Amino acid sequence: MKYLHTNLRTVLMMVSFAAGLTTSVYAQDMHMHGMAGMTSNNNVFVDIMNTMMMKMDEVPDGQSASKTFISQMMPHHEGAIAMADYEIRNGKNFDMIQLAKSIKAEQQSELVQMKLLLLQIDHTEQRPSMYGKEMDITMQTMMKNMPAEKLLQDTDISFARVMLPHHQAAVDMARVILKYPENDQVSAFAKQLISNEQIEIEQMSNYINK
């Protein structure tokens, strides 16, 4: 996934706009990673996605598929929580604010689950060679489906449009790990994640397309 970071930065800068939205605390973490200068003029949801990808990219190579999946899904969930927090504070649409509250509660609960799972994973498992390639494809697809700048002029719409590829990436990641079952509890968690996030994907899609 390392090589994706440069491409991601380019894509995210292309979809950002110069409205000067106030960034979240999570997004401001970019400054500590040598990314000063990007935050001030970007859409806050794009900033959060960028920070999330940087944190996912920091997960060490050479781990088992299960440990890699959980280790990368944790910052992925943290990104969703940060975006939900911003929507709760700044959104105007009741349905989107309620969905953001639901996403935040769900992802916080799943973060606790993942921290416990990390303690139970067999770290001696050898990661299948195709696993990393398939995970890279999920990130490439997410980047490709990031919304265009013209679609990010409203907080509620921006939340839904950015969260859609974010959630779909989580579903795609979960489907990959299910192809390489190493741990029954991780597989059960992946199935639960797919079920939860597909419901939210449908809700966001309905809001955008209404």
Rosetta blueprint (number, residue, H / E / L):
1 M L
2 K L
3 Y L
4 L H
5 H H
6 T H
7 N H
8 L H
9 R H
10 T H
11 V H
12 L H
13 M H
14 M H
15 V H
16 S L
17 F L
18 A L
19 A L
20 G L
21 L L
22 T L
23 T L
24 S L
25 V H
26 Y H
27 A H
28 Q H
29 D H
30 M H
31 H H
32 M H
33 H H
34 G L
35 M L
36 A L
37 G L
38 M L
39 T H
40 S H
41 N H
42 N L
43 N L
44 V H
45 F H
46 V H
47 D H
48 I H
49 M H
50 N H
51 T H
52 M H
53 M H
54 M H
55 K H
56 M H
57 D H
58 E L
59 V L
60 P L
61 D L
62 G L
63 Q L
64 S L
65 A H
66 S H
67 K H
68 T H
69 F H
70 I H
71 S H
72 Q H
73 M H
74 M H
75 P H
76 H H
77 H H
78 E H
79 G H
80 A H
81 I H
82 A H
83 M H
84 A H
85 D H
86 Y H
87 E H
88 I H
89 R H
90 N H
91 G L
92 K L
93 N L
94 F H
95 D H
96 M H
97 I H
98 Q H
99 L H
100 A H
101 K H
102 S H
103 I H
104 K H
105 A H
106 E H
107 Q H
108 Q H
109 S H
110 E H
111 L H
112 V H
113 Q H
114 M H
115 K H
116 L H
117 L H
118 L H
119 L H
120 Q H
121 I L
122 D L
123 H L
124 T L
125 E L
126 Q L
127 R L
128 P L
129 S H
130 M H
131 Y H
132 G H
133 K H
134 E H
135 M H
136 D H
137 I H
138 T H
139 M H
140 Q H
141 T H
142 M H
143 M H
144 K H
145 N L
146 M L
147 P L
148 A L
149 E H
150 K H
151 L H
152 L L
153 Q L
154 D L
155 T H
156 D H
157 I H
158 S H
159 F H
160 A H
161 R H
162 V H
163 M H
164 L H
165 P H
166 H H
167 H H
168 Q H
169 A H
170 A H
171 V H
172 D H
173 M H
174 A H
175 R H
176 V H
177 I H
178 L H
179 K H
180 Y L
181 P L
182 E L
183 N L
184 D H
185 Q H
186 V H
187 S H
188 A H
189 F H
190 A H
191 K H
192 Q H
193 L H
194 I H
195 S H
196 N H
197 E H
198 Q H
199 I H
200 E H
201 I H
202 E H
203 Q H
204 M H
205 S H
206 N H
207 Y H
208 I H
209 N H
210 K L
